[in-house]
Amino acid sequence: MLKNTDADGPAQEAAEKAAALVLACQSLPQWVFILLGGVIADRMSRSRLMAIADGVGAFAYAGLTTMTLTRHAPLALMCALAVVAGLATALFAPAMNGVVPLAVPVTGCSRPMVSCG
């Protein structure tokens, strides 16, 4: 059994809960909006959608990184940026999955690759 030290306690527990909340704020929009991302990827240029989503995601992750490194990380802002990062991933992933079959020639596909051709 691990012993309770000064590092463990209410402050450590609050930090762990805050980290879990930020992770949930990123994951939930990803799960909820992934299908919408697929619909949008089918309706517009996939490469353009990937570029936009990647730029938005980079902005969100840069903000999260900056706040973490400067140790000035308001929980509400961390959660908001995590939601933006999750939405960006929900848009990027379906577009990327749709671009791969377009980039690989049918003759270059192996038998198990169902999405080609």
C-alpha positions as CSV (number, residue, x, y, z in Angstrom):
1,M,0.0,0.0,0.0
2,L,1.3,3.4,-0.9
3,K,1.7,5.9,2.0
4,N,0.0,9.2,1.9
5,T,2.6,12.0,1.6
6,D,2.4,15.7,1.5
7,A,2.1,15.7,-2.3
8,D,-1.0,13.6,-2.0
9,G,-4.1,15.2,-0.5
10,P,-6.9,17.6,-1.4
11,A,-4.8,19.6,-3.8
12,Q,-3.5,16.5,-5.7
13,E,-7.0,15.1,-5.8
14,A,-8.4,18.4,-7.2
15,A,-5.6,18.4,-9.9
16,E,-6.5,14.9,-10.9
17,K,-10.2,15.7,-11.2
18,A,-9.4,18.8,-13.3
19,A,-7.2,16.7,-15.6
20,A,-10.0,14.1,-16.0
21,L,-12.5,16.9,-16.7
22,V,-10.3,18.4,-19.4
23,L,-9.8,15.0,-21.0
24,A,-13.6,14.4,-20.9
25,C,-14.1,17.8,-22.5
26,Q,-11.9,16.7,-25.4
27,S,-13.3,13.2,-25.8
28,L,-17.0,13.9,-25.6
29,P,-17.2,16.2,-28.7
30,Q,-15.0,13.8,-30.5
31,W,-17.4,10.9,-30.0
32,V,-20.5,13.0,-30.5
33,F,-19.5,14.9,-33.7
34,I,-17.5,12.2,-35.5
35,L,-20.5,11.3,-37.7
36,L,-21.1,15.0,-38.5
37,G,-17.5,15.2,-39.5
38,G,-18.0,12.4,-41.9
39,V,-21.0,14.2,-43.5
40,I,-19.0,17.4,-43.8
41,A,-16.1,15.5,-45.3
42,D,-18.4,14.1,-47.9
43,R,-19.8,17.5,-48.8
44,M,-16.7,19.6,-49.2
45,S,-13.0,19.2,-50.2
46,R,-11.4,16.7,-47.8
47,S,-8.0,18.3,-48.1
48,R,-9.4,21.7,-47.3
49,L,-11.3,20.3,-44.3
50,M,-8.2,18.5,-43.1
51,A,-6.2,21.8,-43.4
52,I,-8.8,23.8,-41.5
53,A,-9.3,21.2,-38.8
54,D,-5.5,20.7,-38.4
55,G,-5.0,24.5,-38.0
56,V,-7.8,24.8,-35.5
57,G,-6.5,21.8,-33.5
58,A,-3.0,23.1,-33.6
59,F,-4.2,26.4,-32.2
60,A,-6.1,24.6,-29.4
61,Y,-3.2,22.4,-28.5
62,A,-0.8,25.4,-28.6
63,G,-3.0,27.2,-26.1
64,L,-3.3,24.1,-23.9
65,T,0.5,23.7,-24.0
66,T,1.2,27.4,-23.3
67,M,-1.2,27.4,-20.3
68,T,0.4,24.3,-18.9
69,L,4.0,25.5,-19.3
70,T,3.3,28.9,-17.8
71,R,1.3,27.3,-15.0
72,H,-1.5,29.8,-15.6
73,A,-4.3,27.4,-16.6
74,P,-7.8,28.4,-15.7
75,L,-10.0,25.3,-15.8
76,A,-12.8,26.8,-17.9
77,L,-10.3,27.9,-20.6
78,M,-8.6,24.6,-20.6
79,C,-12.0,22.9,-21.0
80,A,-13.0,25.2,-23.8
81,L,-9.7,24.6,-25.7
82,A,-10.1,20.8,-25.1
83,V,-13.6,21.0,-26.7
84,V,-12.2,22.8,-29.7
85,A,-9.4,20.2,-30.0
86,G,-12.0,17.4,-29.8
87,L,-14.2,19.1,-32.5
88,A,-11.1,19.5,-34.7
89,T,-10.3,15.8,-34.4
90,A,-13.9,14.9,-35.1
91,L,-13.6,16.8,-38.4
92,F,-10.1,15.7,-39.3
93,A,-10.4,11.9,-38.8
94,P,-13.2,11.2,-41.3
95,A,-11.7,13.5,-43.9
96,M,-8.3,11.7,-43.6
97,N,-10.0,8.3,-43.9
98,G,-11.7,9.5,-47.1
99,V,-8.5,10.9,-48.6
100,V,-6.4,7.7,-48.3
101,P,-8.3,5.7,-50.9
102,L,-8.1,8.7,-53.2
103,A,-4.3,8.9,-52.8
104,V,-3.5,5.2,-53.3
105,P,-4.0,3.8,-56.7
106,V,-6.3,0.8,-57.0
107,T,-3.4,-1.3,-58.4
108,G,-1.4,-0.4,-55.2
109,C,-4.0,-1.8,-52.9
110,S,-3.5,-5.2,-51.3
111,R,-6.4,-7.6,-51.1
112,P,-7.4,-6.9,-47.4
113,M,-7.7,-3.2,-48.1
114,V,-11.5,-3.0,-48.6
115,S,-11.7,0.8,-49.0
116,C,-9.8,0.9,-52.3
117,G,-11.6,0.5,-55.6
